[in-house]
């Protein structure tokens, strides 16, 4: 099995290929199809097994096919570090799309975060 199986938009596939992903991991194989269908999924897997891509890829797919507008996806993370890592994954996987993402959290300048939000983002990752 490879990522072509998931029928992702070519610009998303370009991001997958740029990251050197060839074969989906077990969590990705199990999670991506039902998430693409709009179903809720609870997944559990060890660190480094591709959990973030397992939910980020179908979210990117749904957003690239949908209408543009204000914030269209919100991801809540338990820590600032995980929010930053998750946002970075969305940026890397979506690097060949027109989708914008940002991380927001406390302890930093609110002005900069507000400017980013006002500038237009599709995906917000917060904690």
Secondary structure, 3 states (H helix, E strand, C coil): CCHHHHCCCHHHHHHHHHCCCCCCCHHHHHHHHHHHCCCCCCCCCCCCCCHHHHHHHHHHHHHHHCCCCCCCEEEECCCHHHHHHHHHHHHHHCCCCCCCEEEECCCCCHHHHHHHHHCCCCEEEEC
